[in-house]
Amino acid sequence: MFEEFVLAASTADLGEEPAARAHADAVEFRMDLANSPLDQLASYDGALPLLVTNRASWEGGEADGTARYDALSTAVDHDAVAAVDVELAALRGTRPDDAEESHAVALRETAREAGVDVVASVHDFESTPEPAALVDLLADAASEGDVGKLATTATAPADALAMLEATHEATAAGHRVATMCMGEAGRHTRAVAPVYGSKIGYAPVEAADATAPGQYSLATLRRLVDDLRASEAGDPSGD
Ligand SMILES: O=C1C[C@@](O)(C(=O)O)C[C@@H](O)[C@@H]1O
């Protein structure tokens, strides 16, 4: 699914899919933020493929305990689900709770059997490490999933630059990655990182429903990404 850039409408309400369709390539369904997520999935009949995320509370989400893996395993069996997000720390067993690793690895196996891509993700809600550390994280994440995703917090322009540099390096080294900086100082990376190889963008249908700090609205990110990638491909008018 991620050979080309995918713009995902990030939402806790699958009822938003018709509104997302004009601009998005996929829907990121934030199961941890949703009411009755499995019921929503069971009745989903939208056109856009789904990336399912059930973000752990220890990684900035609202899902507690390992029951979140059961919900994700049920979700990946759904025909509309094309990808599942699994935290790198869980896959690598670096969480204090050992049970995370076995659940995460089993979920990856279930996903692969179902032909569902795995996005191995890393989030840093405080800062942005140096470019070399970012490249290492991206290489680790890309080796654990079909895409390695890294979202860090930028508090200064140098942080955004570090993320763009790492995106370029990791992509040049052959890793499939998705990158972005959270926070105002990193906002533009959401539009620019795809120029350097980032394969996923996330945006809410309505700016007020952002699932992370600094997100553009879906229509805005679509326009920015398309304009920048068109000019990169040699069409400066963006038309
Ligand atoms: O991991 C990500 C990226 C994200 O945190 C962002 O910064 O856009 C938004 C989340 O919904 C998604 O799961």
The ligand as a Tripos MOL2 file, in Angstrom:
@<TRIPOS>MOLECULE
LIG
   13    13     1     0     0
SMALL
NO_CHARGES

@<TRIPOS>ATOM
      1 O1          1.3530    8.3900   14.5530 O.2       1 LIG1
      2 C1          0.6150    9.1430   13.9980 C.2       1 LIG1
      3 C2          1.0940   10.4080   13.4680 C.3       1 LIG1
      4 C3          0.4520   11.5030   14.2260 C.3       1 LIG1
      5 O2          0.9400   11.4680   15.5470 O.3       1 LIG1
      6 C4          0.8450   12.8530   13.6200 C.2       1 LIG1
      7 O3          1.7520   13.4930   14.1690 O.co2     1 LIG1
      8 O4          0.2510   13.2330   12.6060 O.co2     1 LIG1
      9 C5         -1.0660   11.3540   14.1670 C.3       1 LIG1
     10 C6         -1.5330   10.0180   14.6920 C.3       1 LIG1
     11 O5         -2.9450    9.8870   14.5240 O.3       1 LIG1
     12 C7         -0.8440    8.9250   13.9740 C.3       1 LIG1
     13 O6         -1.1660    7.6810   14.5620 O.3       1 LIG1
@<TRIPOS>BOND
     1     1     2 2
     2     2     3 1
     3     2    12 1
     4     3     4 1
     5     4     5 1
     6     4     6 1
     7     4     9 1
     8     6     7 2
     9     6     8 1
    10     9    10 1
    11    10    11 1
    12    10    12 1
    13    12    13 1
@<TRIPOS>SUBSTRUCTURE
     1 LIG1         1 GROUP 0 **** ****
